[in-house]
Amino acid sequence: MDKLKAKAAGLVRRQRRVRGKIDGTAERPRLRVTRSNANIYAQLIDDVAGATMAAASTVDPELRSKLKVGSNTEAAKAVGELLGKRAVEAGVTEVVFDRGGRIYHGRVQALAEGARSAGLKF
């Protein structure tokens, strides 16, 4: 059990370190990625106003019917593309990427590539 506590504490420490360095505004919001074992979630956050500008996830009804599984790189790329499309519709083209303390690899990387292919710059 101590290993799990240490792993969770490390994740929280990395999240705080990343959040201390970046800040989202209305012109350039923060693209926050949250990953669980079963799903992946992404949202654009304006930290100044404390508001979410756009969001997408594998539990979104628009994607749920198309995806077999919510926990693979194909699903993450689809979430990134959907979020990018919604962001462009909201008038956002540039974002700051917040990987949430996770390594830029696998599903997090696939989501970022999907968002870039939909027109977001970061």
C-alpha positions as CSV (number, residue, x, y, z in Angstrom):
1,M,0.0,0.0,0.0
2,D,2.9,2.3,0.6
3,K,4.0,2.1,-3.0
4,L,0.6,3.2,-4.2
5,K,0.6,6.2,-1.8
6,A,4.1,7.2,-3.0
7,K,3.0,6.9,-6.7
8,A,0.0,9.0,-6.1
9,A,2.0,11.6,-4.1
10,G,4.5,11.8,-7.0
11,L,1.7,12.4,-9.5
12,V,0.3,15.2,-7.4
13,R,3.8,16.7,-7.0
14,R,4.3,16.7,-10.8
15,Q,0.9,18.2,-11.4
16,R,1.6,21.1,-9.0
17,R,5.0,21.7,-10.6
18,V,3.5,21.9,-14.1
19,R,0.6,24.1,-12.9
20,G,3.1,26.5,-11.2
21,K,4.7,27.1,-14.6
22,I,1.7,27.6,-16.9
23,D,-1.4,29.7,-16.8
24,G,-4.4,29.8,-19.2
25,T,-6.0,33.0,-20.4
26,A,-9.0,33.7,-22.6
27,E,-6.7,34.3,-25.6
28,R,-4.5,31.2,-24.9
29,P,-6.3,28.8,-22.6
30,R,-4.8,25.8,-20.8
31,L,-5.5,22.4,-22.5
32,R,-5.8,20.1,-19.5
33,V,-5.5,16.3,-20.0
34,T,-6.8,13.9,-17.4
35,R,-6.2,10.2,-17.9
36,S,-7.8,7.3,-16.1
37,N,-7.5,3.6,-16.7
38,A,-10.7,3.5,-18.6
39,N,-11.1,6.9,-20.2
40,I,-9.3,10.1,-21.2
41,Y,-10.7,13.6,-20.7
42,A,-9.5,17.0,-22.1
43,Q,-10.7,20.6,-21.5
44,L,-9.8,24.1,-22.3
45,I,-9.6,26.2,-19.2
46,D,-9.4,30.0,-18.8
47,D,-7.7,30.3,-15.4
48,V,-8.3,34.1,-15.2
49,A,-12.1,33.7,-15.3
50,G,-12.0,30.2,-13.8
51,A,-14.2,28.8,-16.6
52,T,-14.0,25.8,-19.0
53,M,-14.3,27.0,-22.6
54,A,-14.6,23.6,-24.3
55,A,-14.3,19.9,-23.3
56,A,-14.3,16.5,-24.8
57,S,-13.8,12.9,-23.5
58,T,-14.3,9.3,-24.4
59,V,-17.6,9.3,-22.4
60,D,-18.9,12.1,-24.7
61,P,-22.0,10.8,-26.5
62,E,-20.6,12.0,-29.8
63,L,-17.6,9.7,-29.5
64,R,-19.0,6.9,-27.3
65,S,-20.9,5.2,-30.1
66,K,-17.8,5.3,-32.4
67,L,-15.2,4.0,-30.0
68,K,-14.8,0.3,-29.0
69,V,-12.6,1.2,-26.0
70,G,-12.0,4.5,-24.2
71,S,-8.5,3.6,-23.1
72,N,-6.3,3.4,-26.2
73,T,-4.4,5.8,-28.3
74,E,-7.0,5.7,-31.1
75,A,-9.6,6.9,-28.6
76,A,-7.2,9.6,-27.3
77,K,-6.6,10.9,-30.8
78,A,-10.3,11.1,-31.5
79,V,-10.8,13.1,-28.3
80,G,-8.0,15.5,-29.3
81,E,-9.6,16.0,-32.7
82,L,-13.0,16.6,-31.2
83,L,-11.6,19.1,-28.7
84,G,-9.7,20.8,-31.4
85,K,-12.8,21.2,-33.5
86,R,-14.8,22.6,-30.6
87,A,-12.0,25.0,-29.7
88,V,-11.8,26.3,-33.3
89,E,-15.6,26.8,-33.2
90,A,-15.1,28.8,-30.0
91,G,-12.5,31.0,-31.6
92,V,-9.4,29.5,-29.9
93,T,-6.4,28.6,-32.0
94,E,-3.5,28.7,-29.5
95,V,-3.3,26.8,-26.2
96,V,-0.9,25.9,-23.4
97,F,-0.6,22.2,-23.0
98,D,-1.1,20.8,-19.4
99,R,-0.2,17.1,-19.4
100,G,-1.3,16.8,-15.8
101,G,1.9,15.4,-14.4
102,R,1.8,12.5,-16.9
103,I,4.7,11.7,-19.3
104,Y,4.2,13.0,-22.8
105,H,3.9,9.5,-24.3
106,G,1.1,7.1,-25.4
107,R,-2.4,8.4,-24.9
108,V,-1.4,11.9,-23.8
109,Q,0.8,12.3,-26.9
110,A,-2.0,10.9,-29.1
111,L,-4.5,13.4,-27.7
112,A,-2.0,16.3,-28.3
113,E,-1.4,15.1,-31.9
114,G,-5.2,14.9,-32.5
115,A,-5.7,18.4,-31.2
116,R,-2.9,19.7,-33.5
117,S,-4.3,18.0,-36.5
118,A,-7.6,19.8,-35.8
119,G,-6.0,23.2,-35.9
120,L,-4.7,24.0,-32.4
121,K,-1.2,25.4,-32.0
122,F,1.0,24.6,-28.9
